């Protein structure tokens, strides 16, 4: 598996944030943290501007992955993701959420794409594994071509269920 070099994590629980940082730094990743969605966006915008000024850098993503707690004060994960993706549509985002179905449905409706979701609670090894495994992200990108069409036709409950079933299959493939 390819190592991720730069990771931005936003979570309002500082002890959880510290454990995420520690686990990722032990795996040789560079980690930046924020305690709410608004601070996360400030950091993202600042780093994004730096990548735009660096003419030698062809990659416009300041972070390899952004991990967002779904429910945070000041600005929740979904709103933060919406702003990040409006600036950089190819940014890889992972939601950390106890509400997987709601998170997936909301991401389709609001973002027009399915975002990776890591179901809380999870172990630190699961966390590091998902960040380092880009396979699910690439598969979601493929599915998201269809999600754009789905959003335009106002998704039915059944069509959303089909996508959720596909995601469950993907999740089983990653965990086994």
N, CA, C and O of each residue as an XYZ file, in Angstrom:
704
protein
N       0.830     -1.185      0.000
C       0.000      0.000      0.000
C       0.871      1.244      0.000
O       1.926      1.286      0.633
N       0.420      2.229     -0.705
C       1.142      3.486     -0.804
C       0.897      4.319      0.456
O      -0.230      4.399      0.945
N       1.934      4.925      0.965
C       1.804      5.751      2.153
C       1.272      7.132      1.781
O       1.654      7.698      0.758
N       0.398      7.662      2.611
C      -0.116      9.009      2.443
C       0.829      9.940      3.187
O       1.193      9.670      4.331
N       1.222     11.014      2.560
C       2.194     11.878      3.224
C       1.562     12.990      4.050
O       2.056     13.294      5.136
N       0.477     13.611      3.567
C      -0.122     14.738      4.297
C      -1.600     14.483      4.560
O      -2.367     14.173      3.649
N      -1.978     14.619      5.820
C      -3.351     14.340      6.223
C      -3.860     15.489      7.087
O      -3.169     15.946      7.997
N      -5.076     15.953      6.792
C      -5.747     16.963      7.606
C      -6.928     16.276      8.288
O      -7.746     15.633      7.631
N      -7.009     16.417      9.612
C      -8.082     15.784     10.374
C      -8.810     16.844     11.196
O      -8.184     17.664     11.869
N     -10.138     16.816     11.132
C     -10.954     17.709     11.959
C     -11.882     16.869     12.820
O     -12.671     16.071     12.314
N     -11.774     17.063     14.138
C     -12.644     16.382     15.091
C     -12.716     17.263     16.328
O     -11.704     17.811     16.764
N     -13.912     17.401     16.895
C     -14.083     18.291     18.037
C     -13.688     17.665     19.370
O     -13.685     18.347     20.395
N     -13.358     16.383     19.368
C     -12.913     15.731     20.599
C     -11.388     15.658     20.597
O     -10.799     14.858     19.869
N     -10.755     16.496     21.414
C      -9.306     16.635     21.370
C      -8.550     15.355     21.722
O      -7.469     15.117     21.183
N      -9.098     14.521     22.620
C      -8.405     13.276     22.958
C      -8.430     12.298     21.774
O      -7.446     11.604     21.519
N      -9.538     12.247     21.068
C      -9.620     11.395     19.866
C      -8.684     11.925     18.792
O      -7.978     11.157     18.139
N      -8.682     13.229     18.613
C      -7.804     13.867     17.629
C      -6.338     13.539     17.919
O      -5.570     13.251     17.002
N      -5.957     13.585     19.192
C      -4.580     13.269     19.581
C      -4.244     11.804     19.282
O      -3.132     11.503     18.848
N      -5.187     10.903     19.507
C      -4.910      9.486     19.224
C      -4.801      9.244     17.718
O      -3.974      8.440     17.286
N      -5.626      9.928     16.907
C      -5.517      9.817     15.451
C      -4.129     10.281     14.994
O      -3.458      9.616     14.205
N      -3.723     11.445     15.519
C      -2.430     12.020     15.147
C      -1.289     11.053     15.494
O      -0.410     10.789     14.672
N      -1.322     10.541     16.707
C      -0.263      9.649     17.172
C      -0.166      8.393     16.295
O       0.927      7.996     15.890
N      -1.303      7.781     16.009
C      -1.306      6.563     15.184
C      -0.770      6.834     13.775
O      -0.008      6.033     13.232
N      -1.165      7.947     13.195
C      -0.720      8.267     11.830
C       0.752      8.680     11.792
O       1.471      8.332     10.856
N       1.195      9.412     12.795
C       2.604      9.803     12.832
C       3.504      8.588     13.050
O       4.616      8.544     12.524
N       3.034      7.597     13.823
C       3.794      6.348     13.979
C       3.937      5.620     12.649
O       4.903      4.890     12.430
N       2.958      5.827     11.757
C       2.996      5.219     10.420
C       3.672      6.150      9.402
O       3.532      5.966      8.193
N       4.407      7.153      9.909
C       5.211      8.073      9.084
C       4.414      9.025      8.214
O       4.845      9.376      7.116
N       3.261      9.442      8.694
C       2.465     10.436      7.980
C       2.616     11.795      8.637
O       2.860     11.889      9.840
N       2.470     12.853      7.841
C       2.462     14.218      8.371
C       1.001     14.594      8.614
O       0.173     14.509      7.708
N       0.697     15.006      9.831
C      -0.688     15.233     10.232
C      -0.886     16.681     10.682
O      -0.092     17.226     11.448
N      -1.958     17.281     10.188
C      -2.404     18.598     10.620
C      -3.799     18.400     11.194
O      -4.599     17.654     10.631
N      -4.100     19.066     12.318
C      -5.392     18.851     12.965
C      -6.146     20.164     13.179
O      -5.564     21.247     13.232
N      -7.461     20.018     13.298
C      -8.349     21.142     13.602
C      -9.450     20.617     14.515
O      -9.848     19.457     14.412
N      -9.943     21.478     15.415
C     -10.957     21.046     16.373
C     -12.381     21.398     15.960
O     -13.325     21.132     16.705
N     -12.545     21.992     14.783
C     -13.887     22.239     14.250
C     -13.792     22.466     12.742
O     -12.707     22.642     12.189
N     -14.947     22.456     12.101
C     -14.987     22.589     10.647
C     -14.478     23.925     10.134
O     -13.855     23.982      9.073
N     -14.731     24.985     10.861
C     -14.285     26.312     10.422
C     -12.751     26.398     10.427
O     -12.151     26.897      9.475
N     -12.126     25.914     11.496
C     -10.660     25.927     11.580
C     -10.069     25.020     10.494
O      -9.039     25.342      9.901
N     -10.724     23.892     10.241
C     -10.280     22.977      9.189
C     -10.238     23.699      7.842
O      -9.276     23.564      7.086
N     -11.289     24.464      7.552
C     -11.331     25.198      6.280
C     -10.258     26.273      6.205
O      -9.660     26.480      5.149
N     -10.009     26.959      7.316
C      -8.941     27.971      7.334
C      -7.602     27.330      6.959
O      -6.852     27.865      6.143
N      -7.317     26.181      7.566
C      -6.068     25.468      7.280
C      -6.051     25.019      5.824
O      -5.039     25.179      5.140
N      -7.153     24.464      5.345
C      -7.210     23.965      3.972
C      -6.983     25.094      2.973
O      -6.183     24.956      2.047
N      -7.689     26.218      3.161
C      -7.529     27.346      2.234
C      -6.090     27.856      2.220
O      -5.542     28.156      1.159
N      -5.486     27.951      3.396
C      -4.103     28.426      3.500
C      -3.148     27.493      2.748
O      -2.293     27.954      1.992
N      -3.294     26.190      2.956
C      -2.416     25.229      2.285
C      -2.722     25.133      0.787
O      -1.813     24.912     -0.013
N      -3.976     25.293      0.403
C      -4.347     25.266     -1.007
C      -3.689     26.427     -1.755
O      -3.192     26.249     -2.866
N      -3.688     27.611     -1.147
C      -3.049     28.784     -1.765
C      -1.562     28.520     -1.979
O      -1.006     28.901     -3.009
N      -0.919     27.872     -1.011
C       0.513     27.555     -1.153
C       0.741     26.634     -2.345
O       1.704     26.819     -3.088
N      -0.138     25.635     -2.541
C       0.050     24.718     -3.668
C      -0.153     25.440     -4.992
O       0.473     25.084     -5.991
N      -1.024     26.453     -5.016
C      -1.253     27.211     -6.245
C      -0.061     28.094     -6.594
O       0.203     28.353     -7.768
N       0.653     28.551     -5.579
C       1.828     29.395     -5.805
C       3.049     28.585     -6.230
O       3.971     29.116     -6.849
N       3.049     27.305     -5.895
C       4.170     26.433     -6.231
C       3.988     25.906     -7.656
O       3.276     24.928     -7.886
N       4.647     26.574     -8.603
C       4.475     26.203    -10.014
C       5.101     24.856    -10.347
O       4.777     24.268    -11.378
N       5.995     24.356     -9.491
C       6.598     23.039     -9.719
C       5.677     21.910     -9.254
O       5.886     20.748     -9.603
N       4.674     22.251     -8.477
C       3.778     21.246     -7.923
C       2.561     21.087     -8.835
O       1.716     21.979     -8.910
N       2.476     19.945     -9.528
C       1.358     19.703    -10.426
C       0.119     19.218     -9.673
O      -0.995     19.293    -10.193
N       0.312     18.726     -8.460
C      -0.804     18.245     -7.646
C      -1.420     19.438     -6.918
O      -0.742     20.104     -6.137
N      -2.707     19.710     -7.172
C      -3.341     20.867     -6.550
C      -3.963     20.543     -5.201
O      -4.555     21.424     -4.577
N      -3.847     19.317     -4.738
C      -4.381     18.952     -3.431
C      -3.309     19.162     -2.370
O      -2.246     18.544     -2.424
N      -3.590     20.034     -1.407
C      -2.603     20.262     -0.358
C      -2.471     19.085      0.603
O      -1.463     18.948      1.296
N      -3.497     18.238      0.638
C      -3.488     17.067      1.507
C      -3.855     15.846      0.682
O      -4.668     15.930     -0.239
N      -3.254     14.711      1.015
C      -3.601     13.471      0.335
C      -4.996     13.015      0.737
O      -5.714     12.405     -0.055
N      -5.369     13.315      1.966
C      -6.709     12.979      2.454
C      -7.104     13.963      3.556
O      -6.273     14.415      4.343
N      -8.407     14.281      3.584
C      -8.973     15.100      4.652
C      -9.992     14.219      5.374
O     -10.915     13.690      4.755
N      -9.817     14.067      6.686
C     -10.722     13.264      7.502
C     -11.577     14.231      8.319
O     -11.058     15.064      9.061
N     -12.897     14.104      8.168
C     -13.811     15.020      8.844
C     -14.774     14.266      9.755
O     -15.456     13.335      9.328
N     -14.815     14.683     11.007
C     -15.872     14.198     11.881
C     -17.162     14.756     11.289
O     -17.215     15.926     10.910
N     -18.179     13.946     11.209
C     -19.402     14.374     10.539
C     -20.144     15.445     11.344
O     -20.707     16.376     10.768
N     -20.146     15.315     12.666
C     -20.854     16.283     13.514
C     -19.833     17.046     14.352
O     -19.202     16.494     15.254
N     -19.688     18.335     14.027
C     -18.756     19.209     14.747
C     -19.406     20.565     14.959
O     -20.328     20.936     14.233
N     -18.923     21.318     15.969
C     -19.431     22.677     16.164
C     -18.861     23.638     15.109
O     -17.911     23.317     14.396
N     -19.459     24.795     15.038
C     -19.074     25.904     14.160
C     -19.336     25.602     12.688
O     -19.943     26.417     11.994
N     -18.892     24.452     12.203
C     -19.188     24.022     10.838
C     -19.050     22.518     10.826
O     -17.998     21.987     11.185
N     -20.107     21.815     10.414
C     -20.053     20.354     10.455
C     -19.221     19.800      9.291
O     -18.817     20.536      8.391
N     -18.981     18.509      9.331
C     -18.143     17.869      8.322
C     -18.694     17.977      6.915
O     -17.938     18.153      5.960
N     -20.014     17.871      6.779
C     -20.641     17.949      5.458
C     -20.436     19.337      4.853
O     -20.088     19.453      3.677
N     -20.646     20.386      5.642
C     -20.440     21.748      5.135
C     -18.978     22.007      4.799
O     -18.671     22.653      3.798
N     -18.077     21.503      5.636
C     -16.645     21.657      5.351
C     -16.286     20.929      4.059
O     -15.550     21.460      3.228
N     -16.807     19.716      3.892
C     -16.539     18.946      2.675
C     -17.052     19.677      1.438
O     -16.389     19.699      0.402
N     -18.231     20.273      1.554
C     -18.819     21.004      0.418
C     -17.891     22.138     -0.024
O     -17.666     22.329     -1.219
N     -17.358     22.882      0.934
C     -16.452     23.990      0.589
C     -15.134     23.483      0.013
O     -14.619     24.039     -0.958
N     -14.597     22.440      0.605
C     -13.334     21.880      0.103
C     -13.511     21.373     -1.318
O     -12.677     21.646     -2.181
N     -14.590     20.637     -1.572
C     -14.810     20.076     -2.908
C     -15.150     21.147     -3.945
O     -14.893     20.953     -5.133
N     -15.723     22.270     -3.516
C     -15.973     23.355     -4.473
C     -14.655     23.985     -4.911
O     -14.538     24.479     -6.033
N     -13.678     23.965     -4.034
C     -12.354     24.491     -4.345
C     -11.512     23.458     -5.091
O     -10.769     23.790     -6.014
N     -11.643     22.205     -4.673
C     -10.817     21.133     -5.218
C     -11.652     19.856     -5.342
O     -11.652     19.037     -4.423
N     -12.366     19.669     -6.465
C     -13.277     18.526     -6.619
C     -12.613     17.155     -6.511
O     -13.298     16.163     -6.264
N     -11.314     17.081     -6.687
C     -10.647     15.779     -6.627
C     -10.062     15.459     -5.246
O      -9.395     14.438     -5.080
N     -10.305     16.313     -4.271
C      -9.777     16.070     -2.929
C     -10.416     14.818     -2.332
O     -11.638     14.673     -2.342
N      -9.592     13.925     -1.818
C     -10.095     12.726     -1.135
C     -10.525     13.116      0.271
O      -9.758     13.711      1.029
N     -11.773     12.769      0.609
C     -12.340     13.076      1.923
C     -12.886     11.784      2.525
O     -13.490     10.964      1.834
N     -12.661     11.625      3.824
C     -13.245     10.507      4.565
C     -14.037     11.099      5.727
O     -13.509     11.888      6.510
N     -15.313     10.710      5.832
C     -16.104     11.100      6.990
C     -15.934     10.049      8.073
O     -15.965      8.851      7.793
N     -15.753     10.497      9.312
C     -15.785      9.618     10.481
C     -17.152      9.844     11.111
O     -17.440     10.933     11.610
N     -17.996      8.811     11.088
C     -19.384      9.001     11.514
C     -19.969      7.723     12.080
O     -19.672      6.622     11.617
N     -20.804      7.890     13.089
C     -21.554      6.759     13.624
C     -22.829      6.540     12.811
O     -23.501      5.520     12.962
N     -23.154      7.494     11.955
C     -24.400      7.470     11.183
C     -24.100      7.249      9.706
O     -24.250      8.164      8.896
N     -23.679      6.046      9.354
C     -23.203      5.755      8.002
C     -24.266      5.999      6.944
O     -23.999      6.692      5.962
N     -25.457      5.452      7.114
C     -26.487      5.618      6.086
C     -26.844      7.085      5.875
O     -26.920      7.547      4.737
N     -27.063      7.821      6.965
C     -27.383      9.243      6.854
C     -26.247     10.002      6.178
O     -26.483     10.882      5.351
N     -25.029      9.659      6.533
C     -23.865     10.331      5.962
C     -23.786     10.102      4.460
O     -23.526     11.038      3.704
N     -24.006      8.879      4.023
C     -23.937      8.571      2.592
C     -25.070      9.266      1.841
O     -24.837      9.866      0.791
N     -26.273      9.195      2.359
C     -27.412      9.847      1.704
C     -27.185     11.356      1.630
O     -27.409     11.962      0.583
N     -26.742     11.967      2.731
C     -26.478     13.408      2.735
C     -25.373     13.784      1.755
O     -25.457     14.817      1.091
N     -24.335     12.948      1.659
C     -23.248     13.274      0.729
C     -23.736     13.241     -0.715
O     -23.303     14.049     -1.536
N     -24.634     12.312     -1.026
C     -25.196     12.257     -2.376
C     -26.032     13.508     -2.651
O     -25.891     14.141     -3.697
N     -26.897     13.853     -1.710
C     -27.795     14.997     -1.915
C     -27.058     16.332     -1.938
O     -27.319     17.165     -2.805
N     -26.147     16.542     -1.000
C     -25.505     17.841     -0.848
C     -24.248     17.982     -1.718
O     -24.013     19.030     -2.319
N     -23.452     16.921     -1.774
C     -22.179     17.000     -2.490
C     -22.262     16.465     -3.913
O     -21.403     16.751     -4.747
N     -23.303     15.687     -4.180
C     -23.431     15.097     -5.508
C     -22.476     13.943     -5.725
O     -22.231     13.537     -6.861
N     -21.938     13.413     -4.640
C     -21.037     12.266     -4.740
C     -21.021     11.513     -3.426
O     -21.393     12.045     -2.380
N     -20.590     10.282     -3.496
C     -20.443      9.470     -2.295
C     -19.037      9.684     -1.760
O     -18.054      9.640     -2.500
N     -18.969      9.914     -0.476
C     -17.686     10.125      0.195
C     -17.391      8.890      1.036
O     -18.311      8.255      1.551
N     -16.127      8.550      1.178
C     -15.751      7.426      2.041
C     -16.231      7.706      3.466
O     -16.183      8.840      3.944
N     -16.689      6.654      4.125
C     -17.151      6.780      5.501
C     -16.496      5.693      6.339
O     -16.485      4.519      5.967
N     -15.956      6.103      7.467
C     -15.395      5.171      8.434
C     -16.337      5.186      9.631
O     -16.478      6.205     10.308
N     -16.985      4.042      9.888
C     -18.014      3.971     10.931
C     -17.401      3.995     12.324
O     -16.574      3.156     12.680
N     -17.836      4.989     13.103
C     -17.430      5.082     14.505
C     -18.245      4.111     15.327
O     -19.419      3.909     15.020
N     -17.695      3.508     16.341
C     -16.283      3.556     16.716
C     -15.452      2.609     15.846
O     -15.958      1.613     15.329
N     -14.194      2.935     15.698
C     -13.271      2.108     14.932
C     -11.925      2.088     15.643
O     -11.611      2.976     16.436
N     -11.136      1.059     15.344
C      -9.812      0.964     15.964
C      -8.843      1.867     15.207
O      -9.082      2.236     14.057
N      -7.761      2.211     15.865
C      -6.751      3.045     15.219
C      -6.105      2.321     14.042
O      -5.729      2.954     13.056
N      -5.974      0.999     14.141
C      -5.399      0.257     13.011
C      -6.336      0.295     11.805
O      -5.869      0.404     10.671
N      -7.664      0.205     12.029
C      -8.634      0.336     10.935
C      -8.532      1.723     10.301
O      -8.603      1.868      9.081
N      -8.366      2.731     11.143
C      -8.248      4.113     10.694
C      -7.043      4.284      9.767
O      -7.169      4.815      8.664
N      -5.886      3.832     10.224
C      -4.668      3.944      9.418
C      -4.799      3.133      8.132
O      -4.407      3.598      7.062
N      -5.348      1.928      8.233
C      -5.526      1.083      7.045
C      -6.383      1.765      5.988
O      -6.036      1.738      4.807
N      -7.498      2.378      6.390
C      -8.370      3.015      5.397
C      -7.686      4.208      4.753
O      -7.831      4.432      3.551
N      -6.952      4.965      5.531
C      -6.256      6.118      4.960
C      -5.198      5.655      3.954
O      -5.026      6.275      2.904
N      -4.504      4.590      4.266
C      -3.442      4.107      3.378
C      -3.969      3.326      2.175
O      -3.251      3.166      1.189
N      -5.196      2.843      2.237
C      -5.765      2.051      1.141
C      -6.604      2.950      0.240
O      -7.710      3.351      0.601
N      -6.066      3.261     -0.932
C      -6.769      4.150     -1.859
C      -7.735      3.400     -2.769
O      -8.421      4.016     -3.585
N      -7.795      2.075     -2.638
C      -8.644      1.262     -3.518
C     -10.105      1.678     -3.420
O     -10.772      1.840     -4.442
N     -10.610      1.854     -2.202
C     -12.017      2.216     -2.053
C     -12.276      3.613     -2.615
O     -13.331      3.856     -3.201
N     -11.329      4.528     -2.443
C     -11.475      5.880     -2.989
C     -11.588      5.829     -4.511
O     -12.430      6.513     -5.093
N     -10.754      5.033     -5.149
C     -10.806      4.917     -6.607
C     -12.114      4.290     -7.073
O     -12.665      4.692     -8.098
N     -12.613      3.313     -6.331
C     -13.891      2.686     -6.687
C     -15.046      3.669     -6.507
O     -15.971      3.695     -7.318
N     -14.996      4.469     -5.459
C     -16.030      5.480     -5.256
C     -15.997      6.531     -6.361
O     -17.044      6.991     -6.815
N     -14.815      6.904     -6.787
C     -14.710      7.860     -7.898
C     -15.413      7.312     -9.131
O     -16.084      8.057     -9.846
N     -15.262      6.010     -9.385
C     -15.932      5.387    -10.521
C     -17.448      5.440    -10.323
O     -18.185      5.782    -11.248
N     -17.908      5.105     -9.126
C     -19.346      5.156     -8.834
C     -19.896      6.572     -8.922
O     -21.051      6.772     -9.298
N     -19.073      7.550     -8.577
C     -19.551      8.922     -8.537
C     -19.900      9.477     -9.910
O     -20.638     10.459     -9.998
N     -19.400      8.888    -10.970
C     -19.829      9.281    -12.305
C     -21.329      9.040    -12.412
O     -22.058      9.867    -12.959
N     -21.784      7.915    -11.892
C     -23.208      7.601    -11.906
C     -23.997      8.441    -10.907
O     -25.169      8.737    -11.138
N     -23.373      8.823     -9.809
C     -24.046      9.629     -8.797
C     -24.437     10.986     -9.375
O     -25.506     11.505     -9.055
N     -23.586     11.567    -10.223
C     -23.925     12.856    -10.832
C     -25.225     12.737    -11.610
O     -26.079     13.620    -11.525
N     -25.385     11.675    -12.357
C     -26.626     11.451    -13.098
C     -27.786     11.203    -12.144
O     -28.898     11.678    -12.375
N     -27.529     10.463    -11.079
C     -28.561     10.139    -10.098
C     -29.106     11.412     -9.448
O     -30.316     11.536     -9.256
N     -28.234     12.349     -9.110
C     -28.656     13.587     -8.459
C     -29.579     14.391     -9.379
O     -30.560     14.976     -8.918
N     -29.273     14.419    -10.656
C     -30.076     15.182    -11.612
C     -31.499     14.636    -11.741
O     -32.423     15.392    -12.040
N     -31.686     13.340    -11.521
C     -33.016     12.760    -11.688
C     -33.749     12.583    -10.362
O     -34.715     11.824    -10.289
N     -33.300     13.280     -9.301
C     -33.921     13.190     -7.990
C     -34.004     11.728     -7.528
O     -35.003     11.059     -7.790
N     -32.983     11.236     -6.855
C     -32.906      9.821     -6.503
C     -34.103      9.318     -5.695
O     -34.598      9.987     -4.789
N     -34.536      8.139     -6.051
C     -35.603      7.482     -5.289
C     -34.972      6.721     -4.133
O     -33.757      6.532     -4.078
N     -35.803      6.300     -3.236
C     -35.320      5.504     -2.112
C     -34.637      4.228     -2.622
O     -33.597      3.828     -2.098
N     -35.215      3.599     -3.629
C     -34.660      2.354     -4.168
C     -33.298      2.577     -4.819
O     -32.392      1.762     -4.648
N     -33.142      3.672     -5.564
C     -31.844      3.908     -6.211
C     -30.762      4.185     -5.171
O     -29.618      3.761     -5.338
N     -31.115      4.890     -4.103
C     -30.150      5.118     -3.024
C     -29.806      3.804     -2.332
O     -28.655      3.576     -1.960
N     -30.799      2.945     -2.163
C     -30.563      1.635     -1.542
C     -29.565      0.823     -2.376
O     -28.684      0.161     -1.828
N     -29.709      0.880     -3.696
C     -28.793      0.162     -4.585
C     -27.358      0.639     -4.373
O     -26.437     -0.173     -4.285
N     -27.170      1.964     -4.290
C     -25.824      2.490     -4.054
C     -25.309      2.096     -2.678
O     -24.127      1.789     -2.521
N     -26.180      2.102     -1.687
C     -25.755      1.686     -0.347
C     -25.328      0.220     -0.341
O     -24.342     -0.136      0.304
N     -26.059     -0.622     -1.052
C     -25.684     -2.041     -1.142
C     -24.321     -2.194     -1.810
O     -23.505     -3.014     -1.388
N     -24.082     -1.412     -2.841
C     -22.784     -1.446     -3.521
C     -21.675     -1.052     -2.550
O     -20.608     -1.666     -2.532
N     -21.932     -0.029     -1.747
C     -20.938      0.408     -0.769
C     -20.672     -0.666      0.281
O     -19.533     -0.837      0.716
N     -21.694     -1.378      0.684
C     -21.502     -2.450      1.665
C     -20.608     -3.539      1.096
O     -19.762     -4.087      1.803
N     -20.795     -3.852     -0.183
C     -19.939     -4.831     -0.841
C     -18.491     -4.322     -0.860
O     -17.555     -5.073     -0.586
N     -18.327     -3.048     -1.185
C     -16.984     -2.454     -1.199
C     -16.351     -2.507      0.196
O     -15.174     -2.837      0.344
N     -17.150     -2.177      1.211
C     -16.642     -2.177      2.578
C     -16.179     -3.585      2.982
O     -15.132     -3.736      3.610
N     -16.951     -4.604      2.624
C     -16.554     -5.977      2.938
C     -15.256     -6.345      2.240
O     -14.428     -7.065      2.799
N     -15.078     -5.856      1.026
C     -13.852     -6.138      0.283
C     -12.635     -5.519      0.928
O     -11.542     -6.081      0.866
N     -12.814     -4.358      1.551
C     -11.699     -3.679      2.198
C     -11.357     -4.318      3.520
O     -10.183     -4.394      3.881
N     -12.363     -4.783      4.257
C     -12.109     -5.333      5.587
C     -11.726     -6.802      5.583
O     -11.305     -7.326      6.614
N     -11.861     -7.486      4.438
C     -11.516     -8.911      4.405
C     -10.277     -9.154      3.572
O      -9.840    -10.297      3.434
